[in-house]
Amino acid sequence: MPKRPTHPSRPLLYLDVDGVILPLGEGTGEGEAAFGPRGRRVRLPAGAPGRAERHAQAFGPVWATFWQEEANWTLSPAFDLPPWPVLALDEDRAQPLGDIKFEALKRHAGDRPLAWVDNMIPEEAFAWAAARTVPTLLCPIDPRIGMAELDVEALLGFARKMQAGAPEPSRADLSSR
């Protein structure tokens, strides 16, 4: 069982890498770097390290990526962040990837408030989020664009409300995309 974040008063943030922090669309070549699983080239947006740091301050961040520990070995040093907990994912490739993450996230989160940022949030996750009794935010991301500043501000606003103790109804989707 993976370690839970050490800040139980903060909502959990499950953050994907491919398509979220690292957009999958055609880039200009600017900001590209050779790192990640098997040394592949990825497009690292200029604001990504600062966004990750802001998330780490506001949430109990958890890597929710098939990079698994490699996110800590490559992204954490690149972003000058300490290692984050990693959501343990079953490698059952018979299931769609979004479903694998969703099942692991439900087990890990328990009844904690959470935000999930991913480009593969399965449809059934929205009904689950709406039915939860604790604040839950799902933020689907267009993988060609990655996480935008608007998404970051919405997430940080969600975290501020949780930390202020303001009751917030569960929301299934805050993305305007």
Contact map, one row per residue, 1 for C-alpha under 8 A:
111000000000000000000000000000000000000000000000000000000000000000000000000000000000000100000000000000000000000000000000000000000000000000000000000000000000000000000000000000000
111100000000000000000000000000000000000000000000000000000000000000000000000000000000111100000000000000000001000000000000000000000000000000000000000000000000000000000000000000000
111110000000000000000000000000000000000000000000000000000000000000000000000000000000100000000000000000000000000000000000000000000000000000000000000000000000000000000000000000000
011111000000000000000000000000000000000000000000000000000000000000000000000000000000100000000000000000000001000000000000000000000000000000000000000000000000000000000000000000000
001111110001000000000000000000000000000000000000000000000001110000000000000000000001100000000000000000000000000000000000000000000000000000000000000000000000000000000000000000000
000111110000000000000000000000000000000000000000000000000001000000000000000000000000000000000000000000000000000000000000000000000000000000000000000000000000000000000000000000000
000011111100000000000000000000000000000000000000000000000001000000000000000000000000000000000000000000000000000000000000000000000000000000000000000000000000000000000000000000000
000011111110000000000000000000000000000000000000000000000001000000000000000000000000000000000000000000000000000000000000000000000000000000000000000000000000000000000000000000000
000000111110000000000000000000000000000000000000000000000000000000000000000000000000000000000000000000000000000000000000000000000000000000000000000000000000000000100000000000000
000000111111000000000000000000000000000000000000000000000111000000000000000000000000000000000000000000000000000000000000000000000000000000000000000000000000001001100000000000000
000000011111100000000000000000000000000000000000000000000011000000000000000000000000000000000000000000000000000111100000000000000000000000000000000000000000001001000000000000000
000010000111110000000000000000000000000000000000000000000011110000000000000000000000000000000000000000000000100111100000000000000000000000000000000000000000000000000000000000000
000000000011111000000000000000000000000000000000000000100011110000000000000000000000000000000000000000000000000001111000000000000000000000000000000000000000000000000000000000000
000000000001111100000000000000000000000000000000000000000000111100000000000000000000000000000000000000001000000001111000000000000000000000000000000000000000000000000000000000000
000000000000111110010000000000000000000000000000000000000000111110000000000000000000000000000000000000000000000000011100000000000000000000000000000000000000000000000000000000000
000000000000011111111000000000000000000000000000000000000000001110000000000000000000000000000000000000000000000000001110000000000000000000000000000000000000000000000000000000000
000000000000001111111100000000000000000000000000000000000000001110100010000000000000000000000000000000000000000000000000000000000000000000000000000000000000000000000000000000000
000000000000000111111111000000000000000000000000000000000000000010000000000000000000000000000000000000000000000000000000000000000000000000000010000000000000000000000000000000000
000000000000000111111111000000000000000000000000000000000000000000000000000000000000000000000000000000000000000000000110000000000000000000001111111000000000000000000000000000000
000000000000001111111110000000000000000000000000000000000000000000000000000000000000000000000000000000000000000000001110000000000000000000001110111000000000000000000000000000000
000000000000000111111110000000000000000000011001000000000000000000000000000000000000000000000000000000000000000000000000000000000000000000000000011000000000000000000000000000000
000000000000000011111111000000000000000001111000000000000000000000000000000000000000000000000000000000000000000000000000000000000000000000000000010000000000000000000000000000000
000000000000000001111111100000000000000000111000000000000000000000000000000000000000000000000000000000000000000000000000000000000000000000000011111000000000000000000000000000000
000000000000000001100111110000000000000000100000000000000000000000000000000000000000000000000000000000000000000000000000000000000000000000000011110000000000000000000000000000000
000000000000000000000011111000000000000000000000000000000000000000000000000000000000000000000000000000000000000000000000000000000000000000000011100000000000000000000000000000000
000000000000000000000001111100000000000000000000000000000000000000000000000000000000000000000000000000000000000000000000000000000000000000000001000000000000000000000000000000000
000000000000000000000000111111000000000000100000000000000000000000000000000000000000000000000000000000000000000000000000000000000000000000000000000000000000000000000000000000000
000000000000000000000000011111000000000000000000000000000000000000000000000000000000000000000000000000000000000000000000000000000000000000000000000000000000000000000000000000000
000000000000000000000000001111110000000000100000000000000000000000000000000000000000000000000000000000000000000000000000000000000000000000000000000000000000000000000000000000000
000000000000000000000000001111110000000000100000000000000000000000000000000000000000000000000000000000000000000000000000000000000000000000000000000000000000000000000000000000000
000000000000000000000000000011111000000000111100000000000000000000000000000000000000000000000000000000000000000000000000000000000000000000000000000000000000000000000000000000000
000000000000000000000000000011111100000011111000000000000000000000000000000000000000000000000000000000000000000000000000000000000000000000000000000000000000000000000000000000000
000000000000000000000000000000111110000011110000000000000000000000000000000000000000000000000000000000000000000000000000000000000000000000000000000000000000000000000000000000000
000000000000000000000000000000011111001111000000000000000000000000000000000000000000000000000000000000000000000000000000000000000000000000000000000000000000000000000000000000000
000000000000000000000000000000001111111111000000000000000000000000000000010000000000000000000000000000000000000000000000000000000000000000000000000000000000000000000000000000000
000000000000000000000000000000000111111111000000000000000000000000100110011000000000000000000000000000000000000000000000000000000000000000000000000000000000000000000000000000000
000000000000000000000000000000000011111100000000000000000000000000100100000000000000000000000000000000000000000000000000000000000000000000000000000000000000000000000000000000000
000000000000000000000000000000000011111100000000000000000000000000000000000000000000000000000000000000000000000000000000000000000000000000000000000000000000000000000000000000000
000000000000000000000000000000000111111110000000000000000000000000000000000000000000000000000000000000000000000000000000000000000000000000000000000000000000000000000000000000000
000000000000000000000000000000000111111111000000000000000000000000000000000000000000000000000000000000000000000000000000000000000000000000000000000000000000000000000000000000000
000000000000000000000000000000011111001111100000000000000000000000000000000000000000000000000000000000000000000000000000000000000000000000000000000000000000000000000000000000000
000000000000000000000100000000011111000111110000000000000000000000000000000000000000000000000000000000000000000000000000000000000000000000000000000000000000000000000000000000000
000000000000000000000111001011111000000011111000000000000000000000000000000000000000000000000000000000000000000000000000000000000000000000000000000000000000000000000000000000000
000000000000000000001110000000111000000001111101000000000000000000000000000000000000000000000000000000000000000000000000000000000000000000000000000000000000000000000000000000000
000000000000000000001110000000110000000000111111000000000000000000000000000000000000000000000000000000000000000000000000000000000000000000000000000000000000000000000000000000000
000000000000000000000000000000100000000000011111100000000000000000000000000000000000000000000000000000000000000000000000000000000000000000000000000000000000000000000000000000000
000000000000000000000000000000000000000000001111111000000000000000000000000000000000000000000000000000000000000000000000000000000000000000000000000000000000000000000000000000000
000000000000000000001000000000000000000000011111111100000000000000000000000000100000000000000000000000000000000000000000000000000000000000000000000000000000000000000000000000000
000000000000000000000000000000000000000000000111111110000000000000000000000001110000000000000000000000000000000000000000000000000000000000000000000000000000000000000000000000000
000000000000000000000000000000000000000000000011111111000000000000000000000000100000000000000000000000000000000000000000000000000000000000000000000000000000000000000000000000000
000000000000000000000000000000000000000000000011111111100000000000000000000000000000000000000000000000000000000000000000000000000000000000000000000000010000000000000000000000000
000000000000000000000000000000000000000000000001111111110000000000000000000000100000000000000000000000000000000000000000000000000000000000000000000000000000000000000000000000000
000000000000000000000000000000000000000000000000111111111000000000000000000000101000000000000000000000000000000000000000000000000000000000000000000000000000000000000000000000000
000000000000000000000000000000000000000000000000011111111100000000000000000000000000000000000000000000000000000000000000000000000000000000000000000000000000000000000000000000000
000000000000100000000000000000000000000000000000001111111110100000000000000000000000000000000000000000000000000000000000000000000000000000000000000000000001000000000000000000000
000000000000000000000000000000000000000000000000000111111111100000000000000000000000000000000000000000000000000000000000000000000000000000000000000000000000000000000000000000000
000000000000000000000000000000000000000000000000000011111111000000000000000000000000000000000000000000000000000000000000000000000000000000000000000000000000000000000000000000000
000000000100000000000000000000000000000000000000000001111111000000000000000000000000000000000000000000000000000000000000000000000000000000000000000000000001001100000000000000000
000000000111100000000000000000000000000000000000000000111111100000000000000000000000000000000000000000000000000000000000000000000000000000000000000000000000001000000000000000000
000011110111100000000000000000000000000000000000000000011111110000000000000000000000000000000000000000000000000000000000000000000000000000000000000000000000000000000000000000000
000010000001111000000000000000000000000000000000000000110011111000000000000000000001100000000000000000000000000000000000000000000000000000000000000000000000000000000000000000000
000010000001111000000000000000000000000000000000000000000001111100000000000000000001111000000000000000000000000000000000000000000000000000000000000000000000000000000000000000000
000000000000011110000000000000000000000000000000000000000000111110010010000000000001111000000000000000000000000000000000000000000000000000000000000000000000000000000000000000000
000000000000011110000000000000000000000000000000000000000000011111010000000000000000011000000000000010000000000000000000000000000000000000000000000000000000000000000000000000000
000000000000001111000000000000000000000000000000000000000000001111110010000000000000011000000000000010000000000000000000000000000000000000000000000000000000000000000000000000000
000000000000000000000000000000000000000000000000000000000000000111110000000000000000000010000000000000000000000000000000000000000000000000000000000000000000000000000000000000000
000000000000000010000000000000000001100000000000000000000000000011111110000000000000000000000000000000000000000000000000000000000000000000000000000000000000000000000000000000000
000000000000000000000000000000000000000000000000000000000000001111111111000000000000011110000000000000000000000000000000000000000000000000000000000000000000000000000000000000000
000000000000000000000000000000000000000000000000000000000000000000111111100000000000010000000000000000000000000000000000000000000000000000000000000000000000000000000000000000000
000000000000000000000000000000000001100000000000000000000000000000111111111000000000000000000000000000000000000000000000000000000000000000000000000000000000000000000000000000000
000000000000000010000000000000000001000000000000000000000000001010111111111100000000000000000000000000000000000000000000000000000000000000000000000000000000000000000000000000000
000000000000000000000000000000000000000000000000000000000000000000011111111110000111000000000000000000000000000000000000000000000000000000000000000000000000000000000000000000000
000000000000000000000000000000000000000000000000000000000000000000001111111110000010000000000000000000000000000000000000000000000000000000000000000000000000000000000000000000000
000000000000000000000000000000000011000000000000000000000000000000000111111111000000000000000000000000000000000000000000000000000000000000000000000000000000000000000000000000000
000000000000000000000000000000000001000000000000000000000000000000000111111111100000000000000000000000000000000000000000000000000000000000000000000000000000000000000000000000000
000000000000000000000000000000000000000000000000000000000000000000000011111111111111000000000000000000000000000000000000000000000000000000000000000000000000000000000000000000000
000000000000000000000000000000000000000000000000000000000000000000000001111111111100000000000000000000000000000000000000000000000000000000000000000000000000000000000000000000000
000000000000000000000000000000000000000000000000100000000000000000000000011111111000000000000000000000000000000000000000000000000000000000000000000000000000000000000000000000000
000000000000000000000000000000000000000000000001110110000000000000000000001111111000000000000000000000000000000000000000000000000000000000000000000000000000000000000000000000000
000000000000000000000000000000000000000000000000100000000000000000000000000111111100000000000000000000000000000000000000000000000000000000000000000000000000000000000000000000000
000000000000000000000000000000000000000000000000000010000000000000000000000111111110000000000000000000000000000000000000000000000000000000000000000000000000000000000000000000000
000000000000000000000000000000000000000000000000000000000000000000000001000110011111000000000000000000000000000000000000000000000000000000000000000000000000000000000000000000000
000000000000000000000000000000000000000000000000000000000000000000000001100100001111100000000000000000000000000000000000000000000000000000000000000000000000000000000000000000000
000010000000000000000000000000000000000000000000000000000000111000000001000100000111110000000000000000000000000000000000000000000000000000000000000000000000000000000000000000000
011110000000000000000000000000000000000000000000000000000000111000000000000000000011111000000000000000000000000000000000000000000000000000000000000000000000000000000000000000000
010000000000000000000000000000000000000000000000000000000000011110011000000000000001111100000000000000000000000000000000000000000000000000000000000000000000000000000000000000000
010000000000000000000000000000000000000000000000000000000000011110010000000000000000111110000000000000011001000000000000000000000000000000000000000000000000000000000000000000000
110000000000000000000000000000000000000000000000000000000000000000010000000000000000011111000000000000010000000000000000000000000000000000000000000000000000000000000000000000000
000000000000000000000000000000000000000000000000000000000000000001010000000000000000001111100000000110010000000000000000000000000000000000000000000000000000000000000000000000000
000000000000000000000000000000000000000000000000000000000000000000000000000000000000000111110000000100010000000000000000000000000000000000000000000000000000000000000000000000000
000000000000000000000000000000000000000000000000000000000000000000000000000000000000000011111000000000000000000000000000000000000000000000000000000000000000000000000000000000000
000000000000000000000000000000000000000000000000000000000000000000000000000000000000000001111110000100000000000000000000000000000000000000000000000000000000000000000000000000000
000000000000000000000000000000000000000000000000000000000000000000000000000000000000000000111111100000000000000000000000000000000000000000000000000000000000000000000000000000000
000000000000000000000000000000000000000000000000000000000000000000000000000000000000000000011111000000000000000000000000000000000000000000000000000000000000000000000000000000000
000000000000000000000000000000000000000000000000000000000000000000000000000000000000000000011111101100000000000000000000000000000000000000000000000000000000000000000000000000000
000000000000000000000000000000000000000000000000000000000000000000000000000000000000000000001111111100000000000000000000000000000000000000000000000000000000000000000000000000000
000000000000000000000000000000000000000000000000000000000000000000000000000000000000000000001011111110000000000000000001000000000000000000000000000000000000000000000000000000000
000000000000000000000000000000000000000000000000000000000000000000000000000000000000000000000001111111000000000000000001110000000000000000000000000000000000000000000000000000000
000000000000000000000000000000000000000000000000000000000000000000000000000000000000000000000011111111100000000000000000110000000000000000000000000000000000000000000000000000000
000000000000000000000000000000000000000000000000000000000000000000000000000000000000000011010011111111110000000000000000000000000000000000000000000000000000000000000000000000000
000000000000000000000000000000000000000000000000000000000000000110000000000000000000000010000000111111111000000000000000000000000000000000000000000000000000000000000000000000000
000000000000000000000000000000000000000000000000000000000000000000000000000000000000000000000000011111111100000000000000110010000000000000000000000000000000000000000000000000000
000000000000000000000000000000000000000000000000000000000000000000000000000000000000000000000000001111111110000000000000000000000000000000000000000000000000000000000000000000000
000000000000000000000000000000000000000000000000000000000000000000000000000000000000001111000000000111111111000000000000000000000000000000000000000000000000000000000000000000000
000000000000010000000000000000000000000000000000000000000000000000000000000000000000001000000000000011111111100000000000000000000000000000000000000000000000000000000000000000000
000000000000000000000000000000000000000000000000000000000000000000000000000000000000000000000000000001111111110000000000000000000000000000000000000000000000000000000000000000000
000000000000000000000000000000000000000000000000000000000000000000000000000000000000000000000000000000111111110000000000000000000000000000000000000000000000000000000000000000000
010100000000000000000000000000000000000000000000000000000000000000000000000000000000001000000000000000011111110000000000000000000000000000000000000000000000000000000000000000000
000000000001000000000000000000000000000000000000000000000000000000000000000000000000000000000000000000001111111111000000000000000000000000000000000000000000000000000000000000000
000000000000000000000000000000000000000000000000000000000000000000000000000000000000000000000000000000000111111100000000000000000000000000000000000000000000000000000000000000000
000000000000000000000000000000000000000000000000000000000000000000000000000000000000000000000000000000000000111110000000000000000000010000000000000000000000000000000000000000000
000000000011000000000000000000000000000000000000000000000000000000000000000000000000000000000000000000000000111111000000000000000000010000000000000000000000000000000000000000000
000000000011000000000000000000000000000000000000000000000000000000000000000000000000000000000000000000000000101111100000000000000000011100000000000000000000000000000000000000000
000000000011110000000000000000000000000000000000000000000000000000000000000000000000000000000000000000000000100111110000000000000000001110000000000000000000000000000000000000000
000000000011110000000000000000000000000000000000000000000000000000000000000000000000000000000000000000000000000011111000000000000000000111100000000000000010000000000000000000000
000000000000111000000000000000000000000000000000000000000000000000000000000000000000000000000000000000000000000001111100000000000000000011100000000000000000000000000000000000000
000000000000111100010000000000000000000000000000000000000000000000000000000000000000000000000000000000000000000000111110000000000000000001111000000000000000000000000000000000000
000000000000001100110000000000000000000000000000000000000000000000000000000000000000000000000000000000000000000000011111100000000000000000111000000000000000000000000000000000000
000000000000000100110000000000000000000000000000000000000000000000000000000000000000000000000000000000000000000000001111100000000000000000011110000000000000000000000000000000000
000000000000000000000000000000000000000000000000000000000000000000000000000000000000000000000000110000000000000000000111110000000000000000010000000000000000000000000000000000000
000000000000000000000000000000000000000000000000000000000000000000000000000000000000000000000000011001000000000000000111111010000000000001010000000000000000000000000000000000000
000000000000000000000000000000000000000000000000000000000000000000000000000000000000000000000000011001000000000000000001111111000000000000000000000000000000000000000000000000000
000000000000000000000000000000000000000000000000000000000000000000000000000000000000000000000000000000000000000000000000111111100000000000000000000000000000000000000000000000000
000000000000000000000000000000000000000000000000000000000000000000000000000000000000000000000000000000000000000000000000011111110000000000000000000000000000000000000000000000000
000000000000000000000000000000000000000000000000000000000000000000000000000000000000000000000000000001000000000000000000111111111000000000000000000000000000000000000000000000000
000000000000000000000000000000000000000000000000000000000000000000000000000000000000000000000000000000000000000000000000011111111100000001000000000000000000000000000000000110000
000000000000000000000000000000000000000000000000000000000000000000000000000000000000000000000000000000000000000000000000001111111110000000000000000000000000000000000000000100000
000000000000000000000000000000000000000000000000000000000000000000000000000000000000000000000000000000000000000000000000000111111111000000000000000000000000000000000000000000000
000000000000000000000000000000000000000000000000000000000000000000000000000000000000000000000000000000000000000000000000000011111111000111000000000000000000000000000000011100000
000000000000000000000000000000000000000000000000000000000000000000000000000000000000000000000000000000000000000000000000000001111111000100000000000000000000000000000000011100000
000000000000000000000000000000000000000000000000000000000000000000000000000000000000000000000000000000000000000000000000000000111111100000000000000000000000000000000000010000000
000000000000000000000000000000000000000000000000000000000000000000000000000000000000000000000000000000000000000000000000000000011111111100000000000000000000000000000000010000000
000000000000000000000000000000000000000000000000000000000000000000000000000000000000000000000000000000000000000000000000000000000011111000000000000000000000000000000000110000000
000000000000000000000000000000000000000000000000000000000000000000000000000000000000000000000000000000000000001110000000000000000001111100000000000000000000000000000000110000000
000000000000000000000000000000000000000000000000000000000000000000000000000000000000000000000000000000000000000011000000000000000001111110000000000000000000000000000011111000000
000000000000000000000000000000000000000000000000000000000000000000000000000000000000000000000000000000000000000011100000000000001101011111000000000000000000000000000000111100000
000000000000000000000000000000000000000000000000000000000000000000000000000000000000000000000000000000000000000001110000000000001000001111100000000000000000010000000000011111000
000000000000000000000000000000000000000000000000000000000000000000000000000000000000000000000000000000000000000000111000100001001000000111110000000000000000000000000000001111100
000000000000000000000000000000000000000000000000000000000000000000000000000000000000000000000000000000000000000000111100000000000000000011111000000000100000000000000000000011100
000000000000000000000000000000000000000000000000000000000000000000000000000000000000000000000000000000000000000000001111100000000000000001111100000000000000000000000000000010101
000000000000000000110000000000000000000000000000000000000000000000000000000000000000000000000000000000000000000000001110000000000000000000111110111000000000000000000000000000101
000000000000000000110000000000000000000000000000000000000000000000000000000000000000000000000000000000000000000000000010000000000000000000011111111000000000000000000000000000001
000000000000000001110011100000000000000000000000000000000000000000000000000000000000000000000000000000000000000000000010000000000000000000001111110000000000000000000000000000000
000000000000000000100011110000000000000000000000000000000000000000000000000000000000000000000000000000000000000000000000000000000000000000000111110000000000000000000000000000000
000000000000000000110011100000000000000000000000000000000000000000000000000000000000000000000000000000000000000000000000000000000000000000001111111100000000000000000000000000000
000000000000000000111111000000000000000000000000000000000000000000000000000000000000000000000000000000000000000000000000000000000000000000001111111100000000000000000000000000000
000000000000000000111010000000000000000000000000000000000000000000000000000000000000000000000000000000000000000000000000000000000000000000001100111110110000000000000000000000000
000000000000000000000000000000000000000000000000000000000000000000000000000000000000000000000000000000000000000000000000000000000000000000000000111111110000000000000000000000000
000000000000000000000000000000000000000000000000000000000000000000000000000000000000000000000000000000000000000000000000000000000000000000000000001111111000000000000000000000000
000000000000000000000000000000000000000000000000000000000000000000000000000000000000000000000000000000000000000000000000000000000000000000000000000111111100000000000000000000000
000000000000000000000000000000000000000000000000000000000000000000000000000000000000000000000000000000000000000000000000000000000000000000100000001111111110000000000000000000100
000000000000000000000000000000000000000000000000001000000000000000000000000000000000000000000000000000000000000000000000000000000000000000000000001111111111000000000000000000000
000000000000000000000000000000000000000000000000000000000000000000000000000000000000000000000000000000000000000000000000000000000000000000000000000011111111100000000000000000000
000000000000000000000000000000000000000000000000000000000000000000000000000000000000000000000000000000000000000000000000000000000000000000000000000001111111110000000000000001000
000000000000000000000000000000000000000000000000000000000000000000000000000000000000000000000000000000000000000000100000000000000000000000000000000000111111111000000000000000000
000000000000000000000000000000000000000000000000000000100100000000000000000000000000000000000000000000000000000000000000000000000000000000000000000000011111111100000000000000000
000000000000000000000000000000000000000000000000000000000000000000000000000000000000000000000000000000000000000000000000000000000000000000000000000000001111111110000000000000000
000000000000000000000000000000000000000000000000000000000000000000000000000000000000000000000000000000000000000000000000000000000000000010000000000000000111111111000000000000000
000000000110000000000000000000000000000000000000000000000110000000000000000000000000000000000000000000000000000000000000000000000000000000000000000000000011111111100000000000000
000000000000000000000000000000000000000000000000000000000100000000000000000000000000000000000000000000000000000000000000000000000000000000000000000000000001111111110000000000000
000000000000000000000000000000000000000000000000000000000000000000000000000000000000000000000000000000000000000000000000000000000000000000000000000000000000111111111111000000000
000000000110000000000000000000000000000000000000000000000000000000000000000000000000000000000000000000000000000000000000000000000000000000000000000000000000011111111111000000000
000000001100000000000000000000000000000000000000000000000000000000000000000000000000000000000000000000000000000000000000000000000000000000000000000000000000001111111100000000000
000000000000000000000000000000000000000000000000000000000000000000000000000000000000000000000000000000000000000000000000000000000000000000000000000000000000000111111100000000000
000000000000000000000000000000000000000000000000000000000000000000000000000000000000000000000000000000000000000000000000000000000000000000000000000000000000000011111110000000000
000000000000000000000000000000000000000000000000000000000000000000000000000000000000000000000000000000000000000000000000000000000000000000000000000000000000000011111111000000000
000000000000000000000000000000000000000000000000000000000000000000000000000000000000000000000000000000000000000000000000000000000000001000000000000000000000000011001111100000000
000000000000000000000000000000000000000000000000000000000000000000000000000000000000000000000000000000000000000000000000000000000000001000000000000000000000000011000111110000000
000000000000000000000000000000000000000000000000000000000000000000000000000000000000000000000000000000000000000000000000000000000000111100000000000000000000000000000011111000000
000000000000000000000000000000000000000000000000000000000000000000000000000000000000000000000000000000000000000000000000000000001111111110000000000000000000000000000001111100000
000000000000000000000000000000000000000000000000000000000000000000000000000000000000000000000000000000000000000000000000000000001100001111000000000000000000000000000000111111000
000000000000000000000000000000000000000000000000000000000000000000000000000000000000000000000000000000000000000000000000000001101100000111000000000000000000000000000000011111000
000000000000000000000000000000000000000000000000000000000000000000000000000000000000000000000000000000000000000000000000000001000000000011110000000000000000000000000000001111100
000000000000000000000000000000000000000000000000000000000000000000000000000000000000000000000000000000000000000000000000000000000000000011100000000000000100000000000000001111110
000000000000000000000000000000000000000000000000000000000000000000000000000000000000000000000000000000000000000000000000000000000000000001111000000000100000000000000000000011111
000000000000000000000000000000000000000000000000000000000000000000000000000000000000000000000000000000000000000000000000000000000000000000000000000000000000000000000000000001111
000000000000000000000000000000000000000000000000000000000000000000000000000000000000000000000000000000000000000000000000000000000000000000011100000000000000000000000000000000111
